[in-house]
Amino acid sequence: MRWAPTTRCARPWCRTPRVWGSRSPSTTRGIPPRDSLRREAADMLENLLQKWASLAPRDRRMLIIAGCFLLVIIFWQVLLEPAWVGRQRLQKTLPTLRADLAQMDHMAAEARELANAADAPAETVAQVTVRLEQSLLARGMDKEAAKVQAQGDIIEVRFHQAPFENWIFWLDAAVRETRTRIVDLSVTRESPGVFSGRLALEMARRGK
């Protein structure tokens, strides 16, 4: 059992002996008792009900309308507005995401083509020459517009009065599919959309 001080003093809180270490809810400073909080809440609710009963029907309707309007605003700001803003942001960024996805698919397809080309046996100059002639015909350039000739590892293509737009698309696909590289190029404009020129492609070396 703990020792309690027996020294008397003239102050009221010193008259009752107090055991050290014990705390009573009624004497704890700054913390009101629970019963007091309940009574205050009950009194506030009763006052509100009395004020509500004393209001005129018109004032009650106005308060109800104002309360409903306030609930709608809170519901919009907390739930609806963030979802709506997120949807608008997603609609703005969706085209960019789709374009990035299409580009990634295109790059993946090119990577697969390069891997397949690396695994395939190397083509001869004659085979590449035939492929270039066939691709030129597919682009609307016959032997009069484009003549292909091989000299060692260099394949030379001479153009005469050839459509420039078709040539641009053909050149991009031809270099990529045959894995050749451009070593010489000269172009002369003959008329709008028509050109003449010379193109030299070098065969890819084995092991590259």
Secondary structure, 3 states (H helix, E strand, C coil): CCCCCCCCCCCHHHCCCCCCCCCCCCCCCCCCCHHHHHHHHHHHHHHHHHHHHHCCHHHHHHHHHHHHHHHHHHHHHHHHHHHHHHHHHHHHHHHHHHHHHHHHHHHHHHHHHHHHHHHCCCCCHHHHHHHHHHHHHHCCCCCCCEEEEEECCEEEEEEEEEEHHHHHHHHHHHHHHHCCEEEEEEEEEEECCEEEEEEEEECCCCCC
